[in-house]
């Protein structure tokens, strides 16, 4: 069962994300602004809503673990790519269960459309 809509807005996210991840509360715009430019660019072209508060928490954690902003940045970029792939696989599997067909983008072997 999907989560309830936020305020009066209808729920527009039909992916499997809510079942896969925990979304941390916070100010998405402030979190986005606090991230390095390369991470912000990657989140901008992510196939789904990137949940910037989660990304900021990960950025801070990786920076503490690696002791280097550059290494933390590379690690977070790789992690975001892995998460996006997992989300796309989960969505494709749910689509196949619901329709009995492959996700059209996968059936056509299309790549993720990216801005820029």
N, CA, C and O atoms as a GROMACS GRO file, in nm:
protein
  464
    1UNK      N    1   0.084  -0.118   0.000
    1UNK     CA    2   0.000   0.000   0.000
    1UNK      C    3   0.089   0.124   0.000
    1UNK      O    4   0.175   0.138   0.086
    2UNK      N    5   0.069   0.215  -0.095
    2UNK     CA    6   0.153   0.335  -0.101
    2UNK      C    7   0.124   0.428   0.015
    2UNK      O    8   0.016   0.423   0.075
    3UNK      N    9   0.221   0.515   0.048
    3UNK     CA   10   0.199   0.610   0.156
    3UNK      C   11   0.093   0.712   0.116
    3UNK      O   12   0.066   0.730  -0.003
    4UNK      N   13   0.032   0.778   0.214
    4UNK     CA   14  -0.071   0.877   0.181
    4UNK      C   15  -0.011   0.997   0.111
    4UNK      O   16   0.108   1.024   0.125
    5UNK      N   17  -0.094   1.071   0.035
    5UNK     CA   18  -0.045   1.192  -0.031
    5UNK      C   19   0.004   1.294   0.071
    5UNK      O   20  -0.040   1.294   0.186
    6UNK      N   21   0.094   1.381   0.028
    6UNK     CA   22   0.144   1.488   0.113
    6UNK      C   23   0.053   1.608   0.094
    6UNK      O   24   0.039   1.658  -0.018
    7UNK      N   25  -0.010   1.654   0.202
    7UNK     CA   26  -0.102   1.767   0.192
    7UNK      C   27  -0.217   1.734   0.099
    7UNK      O   28  -0.276   1.627   0.106
    8UNK      N   29  -0.247   1.828   0.011
    8UNK     CA   30  -0.355   1.809  -0.086
    8UNK      C   31  -0.305   1.757  -0.220
    8UNK      O   32  -0.383   1.736  -0.313
    9UNK      N   33  -0.174   1.736  -0.230
    9UNK     CA   34  -0.118   1.690  -0.357
    9UNK      C   35  -0.133   1.539  -0.372
    9UNK      O   36  -0.112   1.465  -0.276
   10UNK      N   37  -0.171   1.493  -0.491
   10UNK     CA   38  -0.182   1.348  -0.512
   10UNK      C   39  -0.043   1.286  -0.517
   10UNK      O   40   0.055   1.351  -0.554
   11UNK      N   41  -0.036   1.160  -0.480
   11UNK     CA   42   0.091   1.088  -0.485
   11UNK      C   43   0.127   1.062  -0.631
   11UNK      O   44   0.048   1.005  -0.705
   12UNK      N   45   0.245   1.104  -0.671
   12UNK     CA   46   0.287   1.089  -0.810
   12UNK      C   47   0.397   0.984  -0.827
   12UNK      O   48   0.428   0.947  -0.940
   13UNK      N   49   0.455   0.937  -0.718
   13UNK     CA   50   0.563   0.840  -0.724
   13UNK      C   51   0.503   0.700  -0.721
   13UNK      O   52   0.448   0.657  -0.620
   14UNK      N   53   0.513   0.630  -0.833
   14UNK     CA   54   0.456   0.495  -0.842
   14UNK      C   55   0.566   0.389  -0.845
   14UNK      O   56   0.542   0.275  -0.886
   15UNK      N   57   0.685   0.427  -0.802
   15UNK     CA   58   0.797   0.334  -0.801
   15UNK      C   59   0.793   0.249  -0.674
   15UNK      O   60   0.701   0.260  -0.593
   16UNK      N   61   0.893   0.166  -0.659
   16UNK     CA   62   0.905   0.079  -0.542
   16UNK      C   63   0.990   0.144  -0.432
   16UNK      O   64   1.025   0.077  -0.335
   17UNK      N   65   1.023   0.270  -0.446
   17UNK     CA   66   1.116   0.338  -0.355
   17UNK      C   67   1.074   0.331  -0.209
   17UNK      O   68   1.157   0.302  -0.123
   18UNK      N   69   0.949   0.356  -0.180
   18UNK     CA   70   0.903   0.359  -0.041
   18UNK      C   71   0.921   0.223   0.026
   18UNK      O   72   0.939   0.216   0.148
   19UNK      N   73   0.917   0.116  -0.051
   19UNK     CA   74   0.937  -0.019   0.004
   19UNK      C   75   1.086  -0.051   0.020
   19UNK      O   76   1.123  -0.138   0.099
   20UNK      N   77   1.171   0.018  -0.055
   20UNK     CA   78   1.313  -0.013  -0.058
   20UNK      C   79   1.396   0.070   0.041
   20UNK      O   80   1.489   0.018   0.103
   21UNK      N   81   1.362   0.196   0.055
   21UNK     CA   82   1.446   0.289   0.130
   21UNK      C   83   1.366   0.361   0.237
   21UNK      O   84   1.243   0.361   0.236
   22UNK      N   85   1.438   0.422   0.328
   22UNK     CA   86   1.377   0.510   0.428
   22UNK      C   87   1.409   0.653   0.386
   22UNK      O   88   1.524   0.686   0.360
   23UNK      N   89   1.308   0.737   0.382
   23UNK     CA   90   1.329   0.877   0.347
   23UNK      C   91   1.339   0.959   0.475
   23UNK      O   92   1.248   0.960   0.557
   24UNK      N   93   1.452   1.028   0.490
   24UNK     CA   94   1.474   1.110   0.608
   24UNK      C   95   1.403   1.244   0.590
   24UNK      O   96   1.404   1.302   0.482
   25UNK      N   97   1.341   1.292   0.697
   25UNK     CA   98   1.273   1.423   0.688
   25UNK      C   99   1.376   1.536   0.687
   25UNK      O  100   1.488   1.520   0.734
   26UNK      N  101   1.337   1.648   0.635
   26UNK     CA  102   1.423   1.765   0.636
   26UNK      C  103   1.392   1.856   0.518
   26UNK      O  104   1.304   1.828   0.438
   27UNK      N  105   1.466   1.963   0.509
   27UNK     CA  106   1.450   2.064   0.405
   27UNK      C  107   1.528   2.019   0.281
   27UNK      O  108   1.650   2.028   0.277
   28UNK      N  109   1.455   1.972   0.179
   28UNK     CA  110   1.519   1.922   0.057
   28UNK      C  111   1.605   2.028  -0.012
   28UNK      O  112   1.714   1.997  -0.060
   29UNK      N  113   1.556   2.152  -0.017
   29UNK     CA  114   1.632   2.256  -0.086
   29UNK      C  115   1.759   2.292  -0.011
   29UNK      O  116   1.863   2.310  -0.074
   30UNK      N  117   1.752   2.302   0.120
   30UNK     CA  118   1.873   2.333   0.198
   30UNK      C  119   1.974   2.219   0.185
   30UNK      O  120   2.094   2.244   0.174
   31UNK      N  121   1.926   2.095   0.185
   31UNK     CA  122   2.015   1.980   0.170
   31UNK      C  123   2.080   1.983   0.032
   31UNK      O  124   2.200   1.958   0.020
   32UNK      N  125   2.002   2.013  -0.071
   32UNK     CA  126   2.057   2.020  -0.207
   32UNK      C  127   2.166   2.126  -0.214
   32UNK      O  128   2.273   2.101  -0.271
   33UNK      N  129   2.141   2.242  -0.158
   33UNK     CA  130   2.238   2.351  -0.163
   33UNK      C  131   2.365   2.319  -0.086
   33UNK      O  132   2.471   2.374  -0.117
   34UNK      N  133   2.358   2.231   0.014
   34UNK     CA  134   2.474   2.197   0.096
   34UNK      C  135   2.565   2.092   0.030
   34UNK      O  136   2.675   2.068   0.078
   35UNK      N  137   2.519   2.031  -0.077
   35UNK     CA  138   2.597   1.927  -0.145
   35UNK      C  139   2.697   1.986  -0.244
   35UNK      O  140   2.675   2.097  -0.294
   36UNK      N  141   2.806   1.915  -0.272
   36UNK     CA  142   2.902   1.962  -0.373
   36UNK      C  143   2.838   1.968  -0.512
   36UNK      O  144   2.742   1.894  -0.539
   37UNK      N  145   2.889   2.053  -0.600
   37UNK     CA  146   2.830   2.070  -0.734
   37UNK      C  147   2.817   1.939  -0.813
   37UNK      O  148   2.715   1.918  -0.879
   38UNK      N  149   2.916   1.852  -0.809
   38UNK     CA  150   2.907   1.726  -0.886
   38UNK      C  151   2.793   1.639  -0.836
   38UNK      O  152   2.726   1.573  -0.916
   39UNK      N  153   2.770   1.638  -0.707
   39UNK     CA  154   2.659   1.558  -0.650
   39UNK      C  155   2.526   1.622  -0.690
   39UNK      O  156   2.432   1.552  -0.726
   40UNK      N  157   2.519   1.755  -0.682
   40UNK     CA  158   2.394   1.824  -0.722
   40UNK      C  159   2.362   1.795  -0.868
   40UNK      O  160   2.246   1.771  -0.902
   41UNK      N  161   2.464   1.797  -0.956
   41UNK     CA  162   2.439   1.767  -1.098
   41UNK      C  163   2.388   1.624  -1.115
   41UNK      O  164   2.296   1.600  -1.194
   42UNK      N  165   2.446   1.530  -1.043
   42UNK     CA  166   2.404   1.389  -1.054
   42UNK      C  167   2.262   1.372  -1.004
   42UNK      O  168   2.183   1.299  -1.065
   43UNK      N  169   2.228   1.437  -0.894
   43UNK     CA  170   2.092   1.427  -0.842
   43UNK      C  171   1.992   1.489  -0.939
   43UNK      O  172   1.878   1.442  -0.951
   44UNK      N  173   2.034   1.592  -1.009
   44UNK     CA  174   1.947   1.659  -1.106
   44UNK      C  175   1.907   1.564  -1.219
   44UNK      O  176   1.795   1.572  -1.269
   45UNK      N  177   1.998   1.475  -1.260
   45UNK     CA  178   1.968   1.385  -1.372
   45UNK      C  179   1.927   1.245  -1.327
   45UNK      O  180   1.910   1.156  -1.410
   46UNK      N  181   1.912   1.225  -1.197
   46UNK     CA  182   1.869   1.095  -1.145
   46UNK      C  183   1.732   1.063  -1.203
   46UNK      O  184   1.649   1.152  -1.219
   47UNK      N  185   1.708   0.937  -1.234
   47UNK     CA  186   1.582   0.898  -1.298
   47UNK      C  187   1.461   0.922  -1.208
   47UNK      O  188   1.349   0.939  -1.258
   48UNK      N  189   1.480   0.924  -1.077
   48UNK     CA  190   1.371   0.946  -0.983
   48UNK      C  191   1.406   1.061  -0.890
   48UNK      O  192   1.518   1.112  -0.894
   49UNK      N  193   1.312   1.101  -0.808
   49UNK     CA  194   1.337   1.203  -0.705
   49UNK      C  195   1.454   1.155  -0.620
   49UNK      O  196   1.451   1.045  -0.565
   50UNK      N  197   1.554   1.237  -0.609
   50UNK     CA  198   1.679   1.193  -0.547
   50UNK      C  199   1.680   1.197  -0.395
   50UNK      O  200   1.776   1.149  -0.334
   51UNK      N  201   1.578   1.251  -0.332
   51UNK     CA  202   1.573   1.256  -0.186
   51UNK      C  203   1.701   1.320  -0.132
   51UNK      O  204   1.786   1.251  -0.075
   52UNK      N  205   1.714   1.448  -0.150
   52UNK     CA  206   1.838   1.518  -0.120
   52UNK      C  207   1.878   1.513   0.027
   52UNK      O  208   1.997   1.517   0.057
   53UNK      N  209   1.783   1.505   0.118
   53UNK     CA  210   1.820   1.495   0.260
   53UNK      C  211   1.895   1.364   0.283
   53UNK      O  212   1.995   1.362   0.356
   54UNK      N  213   1.849   1.257   0.222
   54UNK     CA  214   1.922   1.129   0.232
   54UNK      C  215   2.062   1.142   0.172
   54UNK      O  216   2.159   1.093   0.230
   55UNK      N  217   2.072   1.208   0.057
   55UNK     CA  218   2.202   1.224  -0.008
   55UNK      C  219   2.297   1.305   0.080
   55UNK      O  220   2.416   1.273   0.088
   56UNK      N  221   2.247   1.408   0.145
   56UNK     CA  222   2.332   1.489   0.233
   56UNK      C  223   2.380   1.407   0.352
   56UNK      O  224   2.496   1.416   0.392
   57UNK      N  225   2.291   1.327   0.410
   57UNK     CA  226   2.332   1.240   0.522
   57UNK      C  227   2.442   1.144   0.476
   57UNK      O  228   2.541   1.124   0.548
   58UNK      N  229   2.426   1.085   0.359
   58UNK     CA  230   2.527   0.994   0.306
   58UNK      C  231   2.658   1.068   0.278
   58UNK      O  232   2.765   1.017   0.309
   59UNK      N  233   2.649   1.187   0.220
   59UNK     CA  234   2.768   1.267   0.190
   59UNK      C  235   2.848   1.291   0.319
   59UNK      O  236   2.970   1.272   0.322
   60UNK      N  237   2.779   1.333   0.422
   60UNK     CA  238   2.848   1.360   0.549
   60UNK      C  239   2.909   1.232   0.608
   60UNK      O  240   3.021   1.235   0.660
   61UNK      N  241   2.837   1.122   0.600
   61UNK     CA  242   2.887   0.994   0.650
   61UNK      C  243   3.010   0.949   0.571
   61UNK      O  244   3.110   0.909   0.630
   62UNK      N  245   3.002   0.954   0.439
   62UNK     CA  246   3.115   0.913   0.355
   62UNK      C  247   3.235   1.002   0.376
   62UNK      O  248   3.349   0.955   0.376
   63UNK      N  249   3.212   1.132   0.396
   63UNK     CA  250   3.323   1.225   0.419
   63UNK      C  251   3.394   1.194   0.549
   63UNK      O  252   3.517   1.200   0.557
   64UNK      N  253   3.316   1.159   0.653
   64UNK     CA  254   3.377   1.120   0.781
   64UNK      C  255   3.455   0.989   0.765
   64UNK      O  256   3.566   0.977   0.818
   65UNK      N  257   3.398   0.893   0.693
   65UNK     CA  258   3.463   0.762   0.677
   65UNK      C  259   3.590   0.768   0.593
   65UNK      O  260   3.688   0.701   0.625
   66UNK      N  261   3.588   0.848   0.488
   66UNK     CA  262   3.702   0.851   0.398
   66UNK      C  263   3.806   0.955   0.437
   66UNK      O  264   3.923   0.943   0.401
   67UNK      N  265   3.765   1.057   0.511
   67UNK     CA  266   3.858   1.164   0.548
   67UNK      C  267   3.894   1.253   0.431
   67UNK      O  268   3.986   1.334   0.441
   68UNK      N  269   3.823   1.239   0.320
   68UNK     CA  270   3.852   1.316   0.199
   68UNK      C  271   3.723   1.350   0.128
   68UNK      O  272   3.641   1.263   0.101
   69UNK      N  273   3.706   1.479   0.099
   69UNK     CA  274   3.586   1.520   0.026
   69UNK      C  275   3.583   1.461  -0.114
   69UNK      O  276   3.477   1.421  -0.163
   70UNK      N  277   3.699   1.454  -0.181
   70UNK     CA  278   3.704   1.399  -0.317
   70UNK      C  279   3.668   1.251  -0.318
   70UNK      O  280   3.591   1.207  -0.404
   71UNK      N  281   3.722   1.173  -0.225
   71UNK     CA  282   3.688   1.030  -0.219
   71UNK      C  283   3.542   1.011  -0.182
   71UNK      O  284   3.475   0.923  -0.236
   72UNK      N  285   3.494   1.092  -0.089
   72UNK     CA  286   3.353   1.082  -0.049
   72UNK      C  287   3.261   1.114  -0.167
   72UNK      O  288   3.157   1.051  -0.184
   73UNK      N  289   3.300   1.212  -0.246
   73UNK     CA  290   3.221   1.250  -0.362
   73UNK      C  291   3.214   1.135  -0.463
   73UNK      O  292   3.107   1.099  -0.511
   74UNK      N  293   3.330   1.077  -0.495
   74UNK     CA  294   3.333   0.963  -0.589
   74UNK      C  295   3.251   0.846  -0.535
   74UNK      O  296   3.178   0.781  -0.610
   75UNK      N  297   3.264   0.820  -0.406
   75UNK     CA  298   3.189   0.709  -0.345
   75UNK      C  299   3.039   0.734  -0.352
   75UNK      O  300   2.963   0.642  -0.383
   76UNK      N  301   2.996   0.856  -0.323
   76UNK     CA  302   2.854   0.887  -0.326
   76UNK      C  303   2.800   0.881  -0.469
   76UNK      O  304   2.689   0.832  -0.491
   77UNK      N  305   2.877   0.928  -0.566
   77UNK     CA  306   2.834   0.920  -0.705
   77UNK      C  307   2.814   0.775  -0.748
   77UNK      O  308   2.714   0.742  -0.813
   78UNK      N  309   2.908   0.688  -0.711
   78UNK     CA  310   2.892   0.544  -0.742
   78UNK      C  311   2.769   0.487  -0.673
   78UNK      O  312   2.693   0.411  -0.732
   79UNK      N  313   2.751   0.523  -0.547
   79UNK     CA  314   2.639   0.472  -0.469
   79UNK      C  315   2.506   0.517  -0.529
   79UNK      O  316   2.411   0.439  -0.538
   80UNK      N  317   2.498   0.643  -0.571
   80UNK     CA  318   2.375   0.692  -0.633
   80UNK      C  319   2.344   0.617  -0.762
   80UNK      O  320   2.228   0.586  -0.791
   81UNK      N  321   2.448   0.587  -0.840
   81UNK     CA  322   2.427   0.508  -0.962
   81UNK      C  323   2.376   0.368  -0.929
   81UNK      O  324   2.287   0.316  -0.997
   82UNK      N  325   2.433   0.307  -0.826
   82UNK     CA  326   2.388   0.173  -0.784
   82UNK      C  327   2.243   0.176  -0.736
   82UNK      O  328   2.164   0.089  -0.771
   83UNK      N  329   2.209   0.277  -0.657
   83UNK     CA  330   2.071   0.288  -0.607
   83UNK      C  331   1.973   0.309  -0.721
   83UNK      O  332   1.865   0.250  -0.722
   84UNK      N  333   2.010   0.393  -0.818
   84UNK     CA  334   1.922   0.416  -0.932
   84UNK      C  335   1.898   0.285  -1.009
   84UNK      O  336   1.786   0.256  -1.049
   85UNK      N  337   2.005   0.208  -1.028
   85UNK     CA  338   1.991   0.080  -1.098
   85UNK      C  339   1.901  -0.016  -1.020
   85UNK      O  340   1.817  -0.083  -1.079
   86UNK      N  341   1.918  -0.022  -0.889
   86UNK     CA  342   1.832  -0.107  -0.806
   86UNK      C  343   1.686  -0.063  -0.813
   86UNK      O  344   1.596  -0.147  -0.820
   87UNK      N  345   1.663   0.067  -0.810
   87UNK     CA  346   1.526   0.119  -0.818
   87UNK      C  347   1.463   0.086  -0.954
   87UNK      O  348   1.346   0.046  -0.961
   88UNK      N  349   1.540   0.102  -1.061
   88UNK     CA  350   1.487   0.070  -1.194
   88UNK      C  351   1.456  -0.079  -1.205
   88UNK      O  352   1.354  -0.116  -1.263
   89UNK      N  353   1.542  -0.165  -1.150
   89UNK     CA  354   1.517  -0.309  -1.153
   89UNK      C  355   1.391  -0.344  -1.074
   89UNK      O  356   1.311  -0.426  -1.119
   90UNK      N  357   1.374  -0.283  -0.957
   90UNK     CA  358   1.256  -0.310  -0.875
   90UNK      C  359   1.129  -0.262  -0.946
   90UNK      O  360   1.027  -0.331  -0.943
   91UNK      N  361   1.135  -0.145  -1.009
   91UNK     CA  362   1.020  -0.093  -1.081
   91UNK      C  363   0.986  -0.184  -1.199
   91UNK      O  364   0.869  -0.213  -1.224
   92UNK      N  365   1.088  -0.229  -1.272
   92UNK     CA  366   1.065  -0.318  -1.386
   92UNK      C  367   1.004  -0.451  -1.341
   92UNK      O  368   0.916  -0.504  -1.407
   93UNK      N  369   1.051  -0.503  -1.228
   93UNK     CA  370   0.996  -0.628  -1.175
   93UNK      C  371   0.850  -0.610  -1.133
   93UNK      O  372   0.766  -0.695  -1.161
   94UNK      N  373   0.820  -0.500  -1.066
   94UNK     CA  374   0.681  -0.473  -1.025
   94UNK      C  375   0.592  -0.454  -1.147
   94UNK      O  376   0.478  -0.500  -1.149
   95UNK      N  377   0.642  -0.386  -1.248
   95UNK     CA  378   0.567  -0.366  -1.371
   95UNK      C  379   0.538  -0.500  -1.438
   95UNK      O  380   0.427  -0.525  -1.485
   96UNK      N  381   0.638  -0.586  -1.442
   96UNK     CA  382   0.620  -0.718  -1.503
   96UNK      C  383   0.518  -0.801  -1.426
   96UNK      O  384   0.437  -0.871  -1.487
   97UNK      N  385   0.522  -0.793  -1.292
   97UNK     CA  386   0.423  -0.867  -1.212
   97UNK      C  387   0.282  -0.814  -1.238
   97UNK      O  388   0.187  -0.892  -1.246
   98UNK      N  389   0.269  -0.683  -1.250
   98UNK     CA  390   0.137  -0.622  -1.267
   98UNK      C  391   0.081  -0.640  -1.408
   98UNK      O  392  -0.040  -0.653  -1.425
   99UNK      N  393   0.168  -0.641  -1.508
   99UNK     CA  394   0.119  -0.643  -1.646
   99UNK      C  395   0.150  -0.771  -1.722
   99UNK      O  396   0.088  -0.800  -1.824
  100UNK      N  397   0.245  -0.847  -1.672
  100UNK     CA  398   0.288  -0.967  -1.743
  100UNK      C  399   0.378  -0.936  -1.862
  100UNK      O  400   0.410  -1.025  -1.941
  101UNK      N  401   0.421  -0.811  -1.874
  101UNK     CA  402   0.507  -0.768  -1.984
  101UNK      C  403   0.632  -0.700  -1.928
  101UNK      O  404   0.635  -0.654  -1.813
  102UNK      N  405   0.733  -0.696  -2.011
  102UNK     CA  406   0.854  -0.623  -1.972
  102UNK      C  407   0.826  -0.474  -1.975
  102UNK      O  408   0.742  -0.426  -2.052
  103UNK      N  409   0.896  -0.402  -1.893
  103UNK     CA  410   0.888  -0.256  -1.894
  103UNK      C  411   0.923  -0.209  -2.035
  103UNK      O  412   1.026  -0.250  -2.089
  104UNK      N  413   0.841  -0.125  -2.098
  104UNK     CA  414   0.867  -0.085  -2.236
  104UNK      C  415   1.009  -0.032  -2.261
  104UNK      O  416   1.069  -0.062  -2.364
  105UNK      N  417   1.062   0.046  -2.169
  105UNK     CA  418   1.198   0.098  -2.188
  105UNK      C  419   1.299  -0.016  -2.191
  105UNK      O  420   1.395  -0.012  -2.269
  106UNK      N  421   1.278  -0.116  -2.107
  106UNK     CA  422   1.370  -0.230  -2.105
  106UNK      C  423   1.353  -0.315  -2.229
  106UNK      O  424   1.451  -0.361  -2.288
  107UNK      N  425   1.228  -0.336  -2.269
  107UNK     CA  426   1.202  -0.417  -2.389
  107UNK      C  427   1.264  -0.351  -2.513
  107UNK      O  428   1.310  -0.419  -2.604
  108UNK      N  429   1.265  -0.219  -2.515
  108UNK     CA  430   1.322  -0.145  -2.629
  108UNK      C  431   1.471  -0.123  -2.612
  108UNK      O  432   1.537  -0.066  -2.700
  109UNK      N  433   1.525  -0.170  -2.500
  109UNK     CA  434   1.667  -0.150  -2.468
  109UNK      C  435   1.706  -0.003  -2.474
  109UNK      O  436   1.814   0.033  -2.520
  110UNK      N  437   1.615   0.082  -2.426
  110UNK     CA  438   1.640   0.226  -2.423
  110UNK      C  439   1.720   0.263  -2.298
  110UNK      O  440   1.707   0.199  -2.194
  111UNK      N  441   1.800   0.364  -2.310
  111UNK     CA  442   1.876   0.412  -2.194
  111UNK      C  443   1.791   0.513  -2.117
  111UNK      O  444   1.688   0.559  -2.167
  112UNK      N  445   1.834   0.545  -1.998
  112UNK     CA  446   1.765   0.646  -1.918
  112UNK      C  447   1.787   0.782  -1.985
  112UNK      O  448   1.900   0.819  -2.016
  113UNK      N  449   1.678   0.854  -2.009
  113UNK     CA  450   1.690   0.986  -2.068
  113UNK      C  451   1.742   1.082  -1.963
  113UNK      O  452   1.686   1.089  -1.853
  114UNK      N  453   1.846   1.153  -1.995
  114UNK     CA  454   1.908   1.245  -1.900
  114UNK      C  455   1.908   1.385  -1.960
  114UNK      O  456   1.927   1.403  -2.080
  115UNK      N  457   1.886   1.482  -1.874
  115UNK     CA  458   1.890   1.622  -1.913
  115UNK      C  459   2.037   1.665  -1.916
  115UNK      O  460   2.106   1.654  -1.815
  116UNK      N  461   2.082   1.713  -2.026
  116UNK     CA  462   2.219   1.767  -2.034
  116UNK      C  463   2.312   1.666  -2.072
  116UNK      O  464   2.432   1.693  -2.083
   0.00000   0.00000   0.00000
